[in-house]
Structures are given as C-alpha cells and as structure tokens.
Amino acid sequence: MNTILLGNLIKIRWIAIIGQILTIFLVNYFFSISIPIFQCLLVVLLSVIVNCFSYFIQKNNNKISDKQAFFFLLFDTSQLGLLLFLTGGILNPFSILILAPVIISASYLQAFWTVFLSSFSIILILTINFNFIPLNWNQAIFIPKIYNNGLVIALIITIIFIAVYAYLFASSSRKILQALSETKLQLSNQKKITEVGSLSAAAVHELSTPLNTIFLVLNDFLKDKILLKNKRLLRDVELLKSQAERCREILLRLSKNPYNLKDNFFEKIKLIDIIKLNFDKFNSVKKLNISNHLSEKEVEILYKDEMMYALGNIIQNSIIYSKEMVNIEITLHKDDLLLKIFDDGPGFPKEILDKLGEPYVSKNKKGMGLGIFIAKNLIENMNGKILFYNSDDDYAVVEIKFNKSILLI
C-alpha cells in the first residue's frame, strides 16, 4: 500500500481545474487567441465529474491502492493531453505539466506503474506532436522544425530522467523510513523486556520478606506438639509449606533473569555484565574472550535500552559468523571508551563493506538486513561512533567509540 491519500489527489485536481478554467478564459478573451473554448470546457468538466466521483470514494476510504492511484494519474495525464491537443500541441507552454503525474507516480508507486505511466506519457507526446489543433497567434510566427523536434525529444528525455530520478530517491527514502519504524519497534520491545525484568526483580525483592515470615510461622507450627496430634491440621500446614516452597522456587527462577542485573535504583550496569548477558543470550557453544585494558576492574556504565539492544545486535552477528571465538577488547583512549568486537569468521564481504549501516544490507538472505542499521542508529543517537572493517587477518571488526561521560567511574 502506498502513502498517497485520495484527498490530496482531489485537492491537487481542484487546483488544476481552477487554473485550467482561468487560463482558457484568459487566453481566449484577454489575449484574443482563438481556441475551441467549448470543447476545452467540456474536457475540464470531465475532470470536475471525476473529482466529484473521487470525493464519494474518499468518504469510504481515503487510502487507495497503487492500481487505483495509477488510474487516477492516468486520467490526469490523458485529460491534459486532450487540452494540449485542442490548444496547440507541444508548442503550448503548459505542455511541461505532463511531467506532474509522472513525478507523483515515481515518488509513491511501484516501478511497474511508473514505467507504464511514463511510456503512456511519451506516446501521448509523440501523438499530439503530429495531431493537434494549431493556435491562431494573431501574428506571424515561425517555428523551425528542428526546434519542434528538439522540444519533443527534450520532453521525452525529461520524463525518463525525472521518473528514474524521483523513483530512486523516493525508494531510498521509503526504505529508510521503513527501517526507522522497525528500529522504533525493536527498541520498544527491548524496553518492554527491560520493564519485565525490572518488575520481576522488584517482585523477588518485595515478596521474599513476607515469604520468609511465612516459613518461620509454618516451621513453628510443625514443632507444636498439639498440632502434631491433629493429622488434618498437620496435612493443611504441610500443604501450605509445600506451596510456599513452590513460591520460593518461582521467585528463584525470576531472580535468575539476566535483566535483573540492572540496578533499578541507580540505573547502572557493569560493562562486562552487559557484554556477557548479550553473549549468553545468543550463544550456547562458542567462546567469549574479553580483554579489559581499563585500570578499573568493575567499570560501570549508565544503563540504556539503546545500549543493550545495539550491543546485542552486534554481538549476535559476531556469534553467527564466528567459527569458535568472539573477542572483545575494552580500552580507554583520552575521553573515549573504545569497544572492539571481532571474531574468527570469514570477515565482511568486500561488496557490502562500504554499505554496512544502510538498511536492508545483509551478508546472507536469511535476515532483513536491519540489525546493523538499527545498531548503528542507536549508537549514533547516544553520540557514539561505529566503524566496520576487516583486520589484517581478514576477520570482521566492529569498533565502537563512546564518550567517557557514559561511564560511572
């Protein structure tokens, strides 16, 4: 589904209708250039009818398919072609307006419809170049044949150029917008995961105290001699204890959630932990080697979901393409924290190395090619920088640089 709203097409067509009517009367009565005014007004009336019909369609659904949008643009091109036929053909100064529907199609519709409309426009230009009603200019005017042919060729070339130019830029823009939407969705999911982790940590913390109290009371009950003689009550107490133990096991499992390592009060996390969490999340076989060159053994950073997701994406890619080992080096250079992530895999293919960080670029056809794009944007939004290159041994290297301000040391 394209992003063309029928309401916008209706508004543009009303502007065109008003402009056409004013031009027809102005040319015929003010400049005294004789044109078939009645026929011209009939063509404009046809556009008015289509616009009124479009208004009723809009009431049901303002969004239209590529096919519907194409037919509306095809009508606009045909209507303009009829007016040009009645008013001097290609020599009419307004013949340049035939580009407008092509530009809209190239910007919003699929390539198939744009090629179709462009081809139709070119055929229309060639047709009205040889078949049109000449204008009576009321003065001697001579148009060299070479100029006339040049004008036709210029219009055809312009249609092709504008169609390709607008389509390429619009297509790139659509891809980036779609990828950014995916980024927001993934980050939103990451925030939800973090919130669940924080909630489970809070539940463990808050419920552990009353649960311990329950165990103390139940243990006291089980030591009571009078209670031991009452088998029915004893069974109930033992049942309560078994259920309390079950609650303790559930809380224990919740406490093992890796996201609970996040300190909810200070919103900080150890840098080593955030790396290990993401490595453990995506790996069960391969090895991780961390070289920490910082003087502080337990370096902490401000916790951000963006950081968690960005590093997770990069580490996941490194795990997928590594053979046995993923290496991460942590260093501090002046005011910058440097993270270098590299593996023992085949490295980045040369054909995509310069394109890494763009949407829909992937080393294989399994994924959408958005992981690195999302990670790059998240890191840059945190005022970080990211580089992709191959080492001298042809290993893939991702180098991330953050300002020291993210550290808590």
C-alpha positions, 0 to 999 in steps of 0.5 A, spaced: 500 500 500 502 506 498 502 513 502 498 517 497 491 519 500 485 520 495 484 527 498 490 530 496 489 527 489 482 531 489 485 537 492 491 537 487 485 536 481 481 542 484 487 546 483 488 544 476 481 545 474 481 552 477 487 554 473 485 550 467 478 554 467 482 561 468 487 560 463 482 558 457 478 564 459 484 568 459 487 566 453 481 566 449 478 573 451 484 577 454 489 575 449 484 574 443 487 567 441 482 563 438 481 556 441 475 551 441 473 554 448 467 549 448 470 543 447 476 545 452 470 546 457 467 540 456 474 536 457 475 540 464 468 538 466 470 531 465 475 532 470 470 536 475 465 529 474 471 525 476 473 529 482 466 529 484 466 521 483 473 521 487 470 525 493 464 519 494 470 514 494 474 518 499 468 518 504 469 510 504 476 510 504 481 515 503 487 510 502 487 507 495 491 502 492 497 503 487 492 500 481 487 505 483 492 511 484 495 509 477 488 510 474 487 516 477 494 519 474 492 516 468 486 520 467 490 526 469 495 525 464 490 523 458 485 529 460 491 534 459 493 531 453 486 532 450 487 540 452 494 540 449 491 537 443 485 542 442 490 548 444 496 547 440 500 541 441 507 541 444 508 548 442 503 550 448 507 552 454 503 548 459 505 542 455 511 541 461 505 539 466 505 532 463 511 531 467 506 532 474 503 525 474 509 522 472 513 525 478 507 523 483 507 516 480 515 515 481 515 518 488 509 513 491 508 507 486 511 501 484 516 501 478 511 497 474 506 503 474 511 508 473 514 505 467 507 504 464 505 511 466 511 514 463 511 510 456 503 512 456 506 519 457 511 519 451 506 516 446 501 521 448 507 526 446 509 523 440 501 523 438 499 530 439 506 532 436 503 530 429 495 531 431 493 537 434 489 543 433 494 549 431 493 556 435 491 562 431 497 567 434 494 573 431 501 574 428 506 571 424 510 566 427 515 561 425 517 555 428 523 551 425 522 544 425 528 542 428 526 546 434 519 542 434 523 536 434 528 538 439 522 540 444 519 533 443 525 529 444 527 534 450 520 532 453 521 525 452 528 525 455 525 529 461 520 524 463 525 518 463 530 522 467 525 525 472 521 518 473 528 514 474 530 520 478 524 521 483 523 513 483 530 512 486 530 517 491 523 516 493 525 508 494 531 510 498 527 514 502 521 509 503 526 504 505 529 508 510 523 510 513 521 503 513 527 501 517 526 507 522 519 504 524 522 497 525 528 500 529 522 504 533 519 497 534 525 493 536 527 498 541 520 498 544 520 491 545 527 491 548 524 496 553 518 492 554 523 486 556 527 491 560 520 493 564 519 485 565 525 484 568 525 490 572 518 488 575 520 481 576 526 483 580 522 488 584 517 482 585 523 477 588 525 483 592 518 485 595 515 478 596 521 474 599 520 478 606 513 476 607 515 469 604 520 468 609 515 470 615 511 465 612 516 459 613 518 461 620 510 461 622 509 454 618 516 451 621 513 453 628 507 450 627 510 443 625 514 443 632 507 444 636 506 438 639 498 439 639 498 440 632 502 434 631 496 430 634 491 433 629 493 429 622 488 434 618 491 440 621 498 437 620 496 435 612 493 443 611 500 446 614 504 441 610 500 443 604 501 450 605 509 449 606 509 445 600 506 451 596 510 456 599 516 452 597 513 452 590 513 460 591 520 460 593 522 456 587 518 461 582 521 467 585 528 463 584 527 462 577 525 470 576 531 472 580 535 468 575 533 473 569 539 476 566 535 483 566 535 483 573 542 485 573 540 492 572 540 496 578 533 499 578 535 504 583 541 507 580 540 505 573 547 502 572 550 496 569 557 493 569 560 493 562 562 486 562 555 484 565 552 487 559 557 484 554 556 477 557 548 477 558 548 479 550 553 473 549 549 468 553 543 470 550 545 468 543 550 463 544 550 456 547 557 453 544 562 458 542 567 462 546 567 469 549 574 472 550 574 479 553 580 483 554 579 489 559 585 494 558 581 499 563 585 500 570 578 499 573 576 492 574 568 493 575 567 499 570 560 501 570 556 504 565 549 508 565 544 503 563 540 504 556 535 500 552 539 503 546 545 500 549 543 493 550 539 492 544 545 495 539 550 491 543 546 485 542 545 486 535 552 486 534 554 481 538 549 476 535 552 477 528 559 476 531 556 469 534 553 467 527 559 468 523 564 466 528 567 459 527 569 458 535 571 465 538 568 472 539 573 477 542 572 483 545 577 488 547 575 494 552 580 500 552 580 507 554 583 512 549 583 520 552 575 521 553 573 515 549 571 508 551 573 504 545 569 497 544 572 492 539 568 486 537 571 481 532 571 474 531 574 468 527 569 468 521 570 469 514 570 477 515 565 482 511 564 481 504 568 486 500 561 488 496 557 490 502 563 493 506 562 500 504 554 499 505 554 496 512 549 501 516 544 502 510 538 498 511 536 492 508 544 490 507 545 483 509 551 478 508 546 472 507 538 472 505 536 469 511 535 476 515 532 483 513 538 486 513 536 491 519 540 489 525 546 493 523 542 499 521 538 499 527 545 498 531 548 503 528 542 508 529 542 507 536 549 508 537 549 514 533 543 517 537 547 516 544 553 520 540 557 514 539 561 512 533 561 505 529 566 503 524 566 496 520 572 493 517 576 487 516 583 486 520 589 484 517 587 477 518 581 478 514 576 477 520 570 482 521 571 488 526 566 492 529 569 498 533 565 502 537 567 509 540 563 512 546 564 518 550 567 517 557 561 521 560 557 514 559 561 511 564 560 511 572 567 511 574 
